Amino acid sequence: MGGAGGPERDGGPERDGGPDAAHRRPEGLDDVTVAALGRLSEALETVERARGHLYSVHQLIGMADFALDEAVSLFMQAGHVGTAERIQQELIGRNVVPGHWTFQLVEEFDDGYYAEFREVEREARTRLAGGRRHLHEAELKERRRTHGRPGHEACPGDSG
């Protein structure tokens, strides 16, 4: 992409108000591949959100387990020894799935599915787009922004 415009950035061609060099489509990269990379990136973002929820489950189950200590103490004080003992024996420290506490689920997820997903996305982006990220979004931004309007700049430091 060339054109009259501002100064060079990122060692690339002269700026034309469009995306910076890190977000420009490599020459020869077709629309369908950009769309496919965009969907793959979107899928990874969804997995990132799921990973956050998994960490929330990990922390919430831990908090619940520690709250059971207080429940046991209060049931004992109230004379409900059987209830207190059942909680202590059946719930405190129990696996959430066979053989696993939540930290083990988090570790297996991180080391397995999550690591492989990130590697596949990174490899596809590197092989097909020279490692550039968010090409689809950068092009979408370029189509949707109003050139020359404050708040619609292509990049930080641009004047619109």
N, C-alpha and C positions, 0 to 999 in steps of 0.2 A: 504494500500500500504506500503510495507516495502522495505528493500534493503539497501545495503551499500551506504553510502553517507555522507552528511554533518550533522551538529548538528540538534537536534530537534528544531522545531519551533511551536509556537502556542499550545504547549502541546500535539501535535499530534505525529504520528510515525516519525521515523527518515526520514529526507528528502532524496528523491531520484532524485531531480532535477525537479520534477513535480510541479503541483500547490500547493500552500500553503493549510493549513487545511481548511480555509474558502471557498476554491474553489474546494475541492475534493468531488466527488460524495459519498453520504452516502451509506453504504453497503446495497445491495439489490435493489437499485434504478435502474430501467431498462432504456434502451436506448430511448424507445418511450416517457417515462415520462420526461426524460431530454430534449428531442427534444420539447415536448409540453411546458415545462416550458420556454425553450428558445424562442419559438414563442410568448408566452404570454408576456415575458419580452420585446421582440422586438415590440409587439403591444403597450405596455405601453410607450416605448421610442418614438414611433410615435405619441402617444397622447401627450406626453411631448412637442414634436416639435409643434404640433397643438396648444397647450396651449400658447407657445411662440408667435405664429403667432396671436393668439387672443389678447394677450397683445399688440402686434404691432398695430393691428387694433385699439384697445382702445387708444393708444397714438397718432396714426396718425389722427384719427377722432378728437381727442381733439385739436391737432395742427391746423387742418383745420378749426375747429370752431373758434379758436382764430384769425386765419388769416382773417376770414370773417370780424372781427371788423375793421381791417385796410382797407379792400376792401370797406366797407360801408363808412368809413371816406373819402376815395379817391373819390368814386362815388359822395358823397355829395359835395366835393370841386369842382368837375368837373361839377356840376350842374345836375347830373342824379339822382334826388331825388327819382323818382319812382323805379329805379333799386335798390338804396340803401335801401329804405323802404321794398321792396319785400324780399331782402336778410335778412334784420333784422327780419322781421315778419315770413318768411317761413323757413329759414335755421338755423339761430343762435339759439342754444339751442334745436333744434328739436330732437325728439327721432329717433334713427337709425332703430329700429323696434318698432311696437306699444307698448307704455308704457315703453320702455327701452332705457336708455343711455348705452354706452358701458361698463361702470363700473358695471352696473347691469347684463349684459351678462357675464362678467368675473366672478362675484360673483356666479351667478347661475351655471355656468360651473364648477367652483372650488368646490362648495358645493355639487353638484349633480353628474354628470357623472364622473368627474375627481376623486373625493373622492371615489366613488364606484369602479372605475377601479383600483385605487391604493390598495384599501382594498382587492378586489378579488385577485389581483396578489400577495400581501403580504400573504394572507391566504393560497393560493395554495402553495407558496414557503415554508411557515412555516410547513404546514401539510405534504407535500410530500418530501421536501428536507431539513428539519431541519432549514429552514430560509436561507440557502445558496443561494447566488445570482450568476448569470452568470456562472453556471456550464457548459452549452453548449459551451460558449465562452472559458472558461478555458481549456476544453478538445480540442477544435479546436486549440487554441494556442499551446497546447502540441503536437498535431499532425503536425502542420505546422512549428514550430521553428526548427532550426538546433542546436542540443545539442552541447555544447562546444564552440560555436561561440560567440564572443563579440556581444552584441546587441540582443542576442537570449535567454537571461537568463529567467528562469521560473518566478522568483520573484525579487524584488529589493534586492540587496545585494548578490545575487547568483553569482557564477563565471561562469555560463554557464551550 
